[in-house]
């Protein structure tokens, strides 16, 4: 009985992943997944057998390509939650070739949706590589399907009219990928815990974060869409920062990265901040905490300290805060940023704030959406004909090289003619001569990819 397809995958089974099925209210911004592209289909070694063609030649067809695996930006996603349970993705194997030169069908590709702002990292040939998927239409070829093996029609020559050799399909690529989400929002709300950021985002959008009168109520970023006339923008409520956040103190290390992509920062200041005795703190203390947050931003990422900021003095509904709000505004306004005095709880001053944010964003347009763009891993693979020979401690030899290793992986050693082909390739590529210079002897074992060959200067029987 066929296994059911996950709710967020379209037909063909496993071939297209969508945003359906995400559990509401959960946030998941780091994940590790394993992707394996499909192996190529095998080529065939067959011959024409027809009544009136007594000497029918080879007619084995080629195998089909294995399915690729892509990561594609899906603008409807804002979490990596799907990868908490589904961590392994495999593409379909290519079909085998057939008689009468019939080509095997290509394996179905798998396209995995990821949120905008997903950073993808892996290791390729010992090199760390990274790709940043930021805009709609961007698609990363994460794992390439293997080539189909050649049928015996490709191995005819003047000396060999009836070759009984065909290639196996090439194995597909397989990688472990690290995914990290950096939210893409127009505006980021920053500030100390309990400054009123969650209350503000609930006031200006449909977001409904948990709100309570104690620090660290917000344990994950929240996104809200703010409508101002015919315009709209996205606001991210970043969990409260404290001193040492850039080193991982509190929640800062986990969530500071989510403000990296914002175009505008709104620094929410608690104008009613209580002191150790429960009274409203003096102006100097509140200003010192304001500068503390800016220092944390600069220590985490110096460019963030230069990001445009709008200062919001919150909690005017508290009488003590209202009493010194003007003096506090003057103390902070010296930095040159716009300062708004509001009560997120009652909505006082909020309309003026959102109107200002919309105007500021209009003057700083977001980058245009990318066209459908196919991206490859940013790594230089080098000359695939190059090879390296290592003398192993146990007296064996190992040959490394992309081209020769691929050939070995696609060789069907059950076909005797394959050994002739391997020996010809080793001679033509210079590998045999390099082994002789390195000191290989009759009967030594030479390992290439997953095969071990016994060295002999004589032609195989």
C-alpha positions as CSV (number, residue, x, y, z in Angstrom):
1,X,0.0,0.0,0.0
2,X,1.4,3.4,-1.0
3,X,2.4,5.7,1.9
4,X,0.2,8.9,2.2
5,X,1.7,12.1,0.9
6,X,2.2,14.9,3.5
7,X,-0.5,17.5,3.6
8,X,1.8,20.2,2.2
9,X,3.0,18.2,-0.8
10,X,1.4,18.3,-4.2
11,X,1.3,15.5,-6.8
12,X,3.4,13.7,-7.9
13,X,4.0,12.4,-4.4
14,X,6.9,14.2,-2.8
15,X,7.5,16.3,-5.9
16,X,6.1,19.7,-4.7
17,X,5.9,21.1,-1.2
18,X,3.5,23.9,-0.4
19,X,2.7,26.1,2.6
20,X,-0.5,24.2,3.7
21,X,-0.5,22.4,7.0
22,X,1.6,24.9,9.1
23,X,0.4,24.9,12.7
24,X,-0.7,28.4,13.5
25,X,1.1,30.3,16.2
26,X,4.4,28.3,16.1
27,X,7.7,29.7,15.1
28,X,10.7,27.7,14.0
29,X,13.7,29.5,12.5
30,X,16.4,26.8,12.4
31,X,16.4,23.4,10.9
32,X,18.6,20.7,9.4
33,X,17.4,18.6,6.5
34,X,18.9,15.9,4.3
35,X,18.3,16.1,0.6
36,X,19.1,13.3,-1.9
37,X,18.6,13.7,-5.6
38,X,17.5,10.7,-7.7
39,X,20.0,8.3,-9.2
40,X,20.2,8.1,-13.0
41,X,18.6,5.2,-14.7
42,X,20.7,2.4,-16.1
43,X,21.6,2.1,-19.8
44,X,20.8,-1.2,-21.6
45,X,22.9,-3.6,-23.5
46,X,20.4,-5.1,-26.0
47,X,20.4,-6.1,-29.7
48,X,17.8,-6.0,-32.5
49,X,16.1,-9.3,-32.9
50,X,13.9,-9.1,-36.0
51,X,12.9,-11.9,-38.4
52,X,14.4,-10.3,-41.5
53,X,17.4,-8.7,-39.8
54,X,19.7,-11.6,-39.2
55,X,22.6,-9.4,-37.9
56,X,20.7,-6.8,-35.9
57,X,23.1,-4.4,-34.2
58,X,23.0,-2.9,-30.7
59,X,19.9,-1.0,-29.8
60,X,20.1,-0.5,-26.0
61,X,18.7,2.9,-24.9
62,X,20.0,5.4,-22.3
63,X,18.7,5.7,-18.8
64,X,16.8,8.8,-17.7
65,X,18.1,11.6,-15.5
66,X,17.5,11.3,-11.8
67,X,15.2,14.0,-10.3
68,X,16.7,17.2,-9.0
69,X,15.9,18.8,-5.6
70,X,15.3,22.5,-5.5
71,X,14.7,25.0,-2.6
72,X,12.3,27.7,-3.7
73,X,11.2,30.9,-2.0
74,X,7.5,30.8,-1.1
75,X,6.2,34.2,0.0
76,X,3.3,32.6,1.9
77,X,5.7,31.0,4.5
78,X,7.3,32.7,7.5
79,X,8.6,29.8,9.5
80,X,10.6,26.6,9.1
81,X,8.1,24.6,11.1
82,X,7.5,22.0,8.4
83,X,11.1,20.8,8.8
84,X,10.6,19.8,12.4
85,X,9.0,16.6,11.4
86,X,9.9,16.2,7.7
87,X,13.7,16.3,7.5
88,X,14.5,13.9,4.6
89,X,13.7,14.6,1.0
90,X,14.4,12.2,-1.9
91,X,13.8,12.7,-5.6
92,X,12.8,10.0,-8.0
93,X,15.2,7.7,-9.7
94,X,15.5,7.9,-13.5
95,X,13.9,5.2,-15.6
96,X,16.1,2.5,-17.2
97,X,16.7,2.6,-20.9
98,X,14.8,0.1,-23.1
99,X,15.2,-1.8,-26.3
100,X,15.0,-0.1,-29.8
101,X,17.0,2.8,-28.3
102,X,14.2,3.8,-26.0
103,X,15.3,6.5,-23.5
104,X,14.3,6.0,-19.9
105,X,12.1,8.7,-18.5
106,X,13.6,11.4,-16.2
107,X,12.8,11.2,-12.5
108,X,10.4,13.8,-11.1
109,X,12.0,16.8,-9.4
110,X,11.2,17.8,-5.8
111,X,10.6,21.5,-5.1
112,X,10.7,22.4,-1.4
113,X,9.2,25.8,-0.4
114,X,11.1,27.9,2.1
115,X,10.3,31.3,3.6
116,X,11.9,34.5,2.2
117,X,15.0,35.2,4.1
118,X,16.2,31.6,4.4
119,X,20.0,31.2,4.5
120,X,21.1,27.7,3.3
121,X,24.5,26.3,4.3
122,X,26.3,23.0,3.6
123,X,29.7,21.5,2.9
124,X,30.8,20.6,-0.6
125,X,34.1,18.8,-1.1
126,X,35.3,20.1,2.2
127,X,34.3,23.7,1.5
128,X,31.6,25.6,3.4
129,X,29.1,27.2,1.1
130,X,26.1,29.5,1.7
131,X,23.2,30.8,-0.3
132,X,20.8,33.5,0.8
133,X,17.2,33.1,-0.6
134,X,15.6,36.5,-0.1
135,X,13.0,37.2,-2.8
136,X,10.1,35.5,-4.6
137,X,11.2,33.5,-7.6
138,X,14.6,32.5,-6.3
139,X,15.3,28.8,-6.6
140,X,18.4,26.9,-5.5
141,X,19.4,23.7,-7.2
142,X,20.2,22.0,-3.9
143,X,21.0,18.5,-5.1
144,X,21.5,17.5,-8.8
145,X,20.1,14.3,-10.1
146,X,22.5,11.7,-11.6
147,X,23.0,11.3,-15.3
148,X,21.4,8.4,-17.0
149,X,23.8,5.6,-18.0
150,X,24.6,5.1,-21.7
151,X,23.2,2.2,-23.6
152,X,25.4,-0.1,-25.7
153,X,24.6,1.9,-28.9
154,X,27.3,4.4,-27.7
155,X,30.1,1.8,-27.5
156,X,30.2,0.6,-31.1
157,X,33.4,1.0,-33.0
158,X,35.2,-0.4,-36.1
159,X,36.8,-3.0,-33.9
160,X,33.7,-3.7,-31.8
161,X,30.5,-4.0,-33.7
162,X,28.4,-5.8,-31.0
163,X,29.4,-4.3,-27.6
164,X,27.9,-6.0,-24.6
165,X,28.5,-3.0,-22.3
166,X,26.2,-0.3,-20.9
167,X,26.6,2.2,-18.0
168,X,24.8,2.2,-14.7
169,X,23.0,5.4,-13.7
170,X,25.1,8.1,-12.0
171,X,24.3,8.4,-8.2
172,X,22.4,11.6,-7.4
173,X,24.0,14.2,-5.1
174,X,23.2,14.1,-1.4
175,X,23.7,16.9,1.2
176,X,22.9,17.8,4.7
177,X,21.6,21.4,4.7
178,X,21.4,23.8,7.6
179,X,18.5,26.3,7.2
180,X,18.4,29.5,9.1
181,X,15.6,32.0,8.8
182,X,16.2,35.7,9.0
183,X,12.7,37.4,8.9
184,X,12.1,39.9,6.1
185,X,10.0,42.7,7.5
186,X,9.8,46.4,6.7
187,X,9.9,47.6,10.3
188,X,11.5,46.0,13.3
189,X,10.3,46.8,16.9
190,X,13.2,46.7,19.3
191,X,13.5,47.6,23.0
192,X,13.9,46.3,26.5
193,X,11.6,43.5,27.7
194,X,8.1,44.8,28.8
195,X,8.5,48.1,26.9
196,X,5.2,47.5,25.1
197,X,6.3,46.2,21.7
198,X,3.7,43.4,21.7
199,X,0.9,45.8,22.8
200,X,1.9,48.1,19.9
201,X,1.9,45.5,17.2
202,X,-1.5,44.3,18.5
203,X,-2.7,47.9,18.3
204,X,-1.6,48.5,14.7
205,X,-2.2,45.1,13.1
206,X,-4.1,41.9,13.4
207,X,-1.3,40.1,15.2
208,X,-2.2,38.8,18.6
209,X,0.9,38.1,20.6
210,X,0.8,37.1,24.2
211,X,0.8,40.2,26.4
212,X,1.4,40.2,30.1
213,X,2.9,42.6,32.7
214,X,6.3,40.7,33.1
215,X,9.5,40.6,31.1
216,X,10.1,38.1,28.3
217,X,6.4,37.5,27.7
218,X,7.3,37.4,24.0
219,X,9.4,34.3,23.3
220,X,9.3,34.4,19.5
221,X,9.2,37.1,16.8
222,X,5.7,38.1,15.7
223,X,4.7,39.5,12.3
224,X,1.9,41.9,11.6
225,X,0.7,43.7,8.5
226,X,-0.1,47.4,9.0
227,X,-2.5,49.2,6.6
228,X,-2.2,52.9,6.2
229,X,-4.6,54.2,3.6
230,X,-3.9,52.2,0.4
231,X,-0.4,51.3,1.6
232,X,0.7,48.5,3.9
233,X,3.9,47.3,5.5
234,X,5.1,44.4,7.6
235,X,6.2,44.9,11.2
236,X,8.2,42.4,13.2
237,X,8.0,42.4,17.0
238,X,11.4,41.2,18.2
239,X,11.6,39.6,21.7
240,X,13.1,42.0,24.3
241,X,16.8,42.6,24.3
242,X,19.0,43.1,27.4
243,X,22.6,44.0,28.1
244,X,24.9,41.3,26.6
245,X,22.3,40.3,24.0
246,X,25.0,40.2,21.3
247,X,26.8,37.5,23.3
248,X,23.7,35.4,23.7
249,X,22.4,36.8,27.1
250,X,18.7,36.6,27.4
251,X,17.0,36.0,24.0
252,X,19.1,38.4,22.0
253,X,21.4,36.0,20.3
254,X,18.5,33.9,19.0
255,X,16.5,36.9,17.6
256,X,18.9,39.8,16.8
257,X,19.4,38.3,13.3
258,X,15.7,39.0,12.6
259,X,16.3,42.7,12.5
260,X,19.2,42.5,10.0
261,X,16.9,42.8,7.0
262,X,14.5,45.5,8.2
263,X,14.5,48.8,6.5
264,X,13.5,50.8,9.5
265,X,13.7,50.3,13.3
266,X,11.2,51.4,15.8
267,X,12.8,51.7,19.2
268,X,10.1,51.4,21.9
269,X,11.1,53.0,25.2
270,X,9.2,52.4,28.4
271,X,8.5,55.9,29.6
272,X,7.1,54.5,32.8
273,X,10.0,52.2,33.6
274,X,9.9,51.3,37.3
275,X,12.9,51.5,39.5
276,X,14.0,49.0,42.1
277,X,11.3,50.4,44.5
278,X,8.4,50.2,41.9
279,X,8.4,54.0,41.3
280,X,8.9,55.5,37.8
281,X,12.7,55.6,37.1
282,X,14.4,59.0,36.6
283,X,15.0,60.3,33.1
284,X,18.7,59.6,33.1
285,X,18.1,55.9,33.8
286,X,15.6,55.6,31.0
287,X,17.9,57.4,28.6
288,X,20.8,55.1,29.7
289,X,18.7,52.0,28.9
290,X,17.8,53.5,25.5
291,X,21.6,53.9,24.7
292,X,22.2,50.3,26.0
293,X,20.0,48.8,23.3
294,X,21.7,50.8,20.6
295,X,25.1,49.6,21.8
296,X,23.9,46.0,21.7
297,X,22.8,46.5,18.1
298,X,26.2,48.0,17.1
299,X,28.1,45.2,18.9
300,X,26.1,42.5,17.1
301,X,26.2,44.1,13.7
302,X,27.8,47.6,13.2
303,X,25.6,48.4,10.2
304,X,22.5,48.1,12.4
305,X,23.6,51.1,14.5
306,X,23.3,53.1,11.3
307,X,19.9,51.8,10.4
308,X,17.2,54.6,10.5
309,X,15.3,54.6,13.8
310,X,12.1,56.1,15.0
311,X,11.9,56.5,18.8
312,X,8.6,55.7,20.5
313,X,8.1,56.8,24.1
314,X,5.3,54.5,25.3
315,X,2.9,54.2,28.2
316,X,1.5,57.7,28.3
317,X,-1.5,56.2,30.0
318,X,0.6,56.0,33.2
319,X,0.4,59.4,34.9
320,X,4.0,59.5,36.0
321,X,5.2,58.7,32.5
322,X,3.1,61.5,31.0
323,X,4.4,64.0,33.6
324,X,8.0,63.7,32.4
325,X,7.4,62.6,28.8
326,X,8.3,66.0,27.3
327,X,11.6,66.2,29.3
328,X,12.4,62.6,28.2
329,X,11.6,63.5,24.6
330,X,14.0,66.4,24.7
331,X,16.7,64.2,26.2
332,X,16.5,61.6,23.5
333,X,15.7,63.9,20.6
334,X,19.3,65.1,20.7
335,X,20.3,62.0,18.6
336,X,18.4,63.4,15.6
337,X,15.7,60.7,15.3
338,X,12.0,61.4,15.1
339,X,10.4,60.9,18.6
340,X,6.7,60.0,19.1
341,X,4.9,59.9,22.4
342,X,2.1,57.3,22.5
343,X,0.1,54.9,24.6
344,X,0.0,51.5,22.8
345,X,-2.6,50.4,25.3
346,X,-5.2,53.2,24.5
347,X,-4.1,54.0,20.9
348,X,-3.1,57.6,21.7
349,X,-0.6,58.9,19.2
350,X,-0.5,55.6,17.3
351,X,-2.1,56.9,14.0
352,X,0.5,59.7,13.7
353,X,3.3,57.0,14.3
354,X,2.0,54.6,11.6
355,X,1.5,57.5,9.1
356,X,5.1,58.6,9.7
357,X,6.4,55.0,9.2
358,X,4.5,54.6,5.9
359,X,6.0,57.9,4.7
360,X,9.5,56.9,5.7
361,X,9.2,53.5,4.0
362,X,7.8,55.1,0.8
363,X,11.0,57.1,0.7
364,X,13.1,53.9,1.0
365,X,11.5,51.4,-1.5
366,X,12.1,47.7,-0.9
367,X,14.2,45.9,-3.4
368,X,12.3,44.7,-6.4
369,X,11.2,41.1,-6.5
370,X,13.6,38.9,-8.4
371,X,12.5,37.3,-11.6
372,X,12.5,33.5,-11.6
373,X,16.1,32.9,-10.9
374,X,17.9,29.6,-10.7
375,X,20.8,29.6,-8.4
376,X,23.7,27.1,-8.1
377,X,26.0,26.5,-5.2
378,X,28.7,29.3,-5.3
379,X,31.7,27.0,-5.5
380,X,34.3,26.4,-8.2
381,X,34.4,22.7,-8.9
382,X,37.7,22.9,-10.8
383,X,38.9,20.7,-13.7
384,X,36.9,17.4,-13.5
385,X,39.7,15.6,-15.3
386,X,42.2,16.4,-12.5
387,X,43.1,13.6,-10.2
388,X,45.2,12.9,-7.0
389,X,46.9,9.6,-6.0
390,X,47.4,8.8,-2.4
391,X,49.5,5.9,-1.0
392,X,47.6,4.4,1.9
393,X,49.2,3.0,5.0
394,X,48.2,-0.6,4.3
395,X,50.0,-0.7,1.0
396,X,47.0,0.2,-1.1
397,X,46.5,3.1,-3.5
398,X,43.6,5.5,-3.8
399,X,42.8,7.6,-6.8
400,X,40.6,10.8,-6.3
401,X,39.1,12.7,-9.2
402,X,35.6,13.7,-10.2
403,X,35.6,12.3,-13.7
404,X,37.2,8.9,-12.9
405,X,35.1,8.4,-9.7
406,X,31.9,9.2,-11.7
407,X,33.0,6.6,-14.3
408,X,33.6,3.9,-11.7
409,X,30.2,4.6,-10.0
410,X,28.5,4.1,-13.4
411,X,30.4,1.0,-14.4
412,X,28.7,-2.4,-14.3
413,X,31.5,-4.7,-13.4
414,X,29.3,-7.7,-14.1
415,X,29.9,-7.0,-17.8
416,X,33.4,-8.3,-18.7
417,X,33.9,-5.6,-21.4
418,X,33.7,-3.0,-18.6
419,X,37.2,-3.9,-17.4
420,X,38.7,-3.1,-20.9
421,X,37.0,0.2,-20.8
422,X,38.3,1.1,-17.4
423,X,41.8,0.2,-18.4
424,X,41.6,2.3,-21.6
425,X,40.4,5.3,-19.6
426,X,43.1,4.9,-17.0
427,X,45.7,4.9,-19.8
428,X,44.2,7.8,-21.8
429,X,43.7,10.0,-18.7
430,X,47.3,9.6,-17.5
431,X,46.3,7.8,-14.3
432,X,48.1,4.6,-15.1
433,X,51.4,6.4,-15.8
434,X,51.0,8.4,-12.6
435,X,50.5,5.2,-10.6
436,X,53.6,3.7,-12.2
437,X,55.7,6.7,-11.3
438,X,54.4,6.6,-7.8
439,X,55.6,3.0,-7.4
440,X,52.5,0.7,-8.0
441,X,53.4,-2.9,-8.4
442,X,51.8,-6.0,-9.9
443,X,49.0,-7.2,-7.6
444,X,48.6,-4.0,-5.7
445,X,45.1,-2.8,-4.8
446,X,44.0,0.4,-6.4
447,X,40.8,1.9,-4.8
448,X,38.7,4.3,-6.9
449,X,35.4,5.5,-5.5
450,X,33.6,2.4,-4.1
451,X,35.6,-0.1,-6.2
452,X,38.9,-1.9,-5.5
453,X,40.9,-3.0,-8.5
454,X,43.9,-5.3,-8.6
455,X,46.8,-3.6,-10.6
456,X,48.1,-5.5,-13.6
457,X,49.9,-4.2,-16.7
458,X,48.4,-7.0,-18.7
459,X,45.1,-6.6,-20.6
460,X,42.1,-8.2,-18.7
461,X,41.0,-11.5,-20.0
